[in-house]
């Protein structure tokens, strides 16, 4: 599936990842604080961080091998 399709699934709280990524890496939206309803987080093993634009290079955004975890 495309990156846009994967983000739509991630917004539902379901992790997604590229098939080319390590099995421990995924994206998912989770509840934020304050006025922010949801934020996209990057899970890498036991580390979780708010996703930054630089975390997803153009090659990942253009890829068609996104899937739900």
SULDALIN-V818512 format. One record per backbone hydrogen bond with DSSP energy under -0.5 kcal/mol. CO is the residue of the C=O (numbers start at 0). NH is the residue of the N-H. If there is no record, write none. Layout:
co	nh
CO	NH
CO	NH
This chain:
co	nh
0	65
1	5
2	6
3	7
4	8
5	9
6	10
8	11
8	13
9	12
9	28
12	14
14	68
15	26
16	66
17	20
21	24
23	44
25	42
26	15
27	40
29	38
32	35
34	36
35	31
36	31
38	29
39	50
40	27
40	42
41	43
41	48
42	25
43	46
46	43
48	41
51	54
52	55
54	56
56	59
56	60
57	61
58	62
59	62
60	2
64	18
66	16
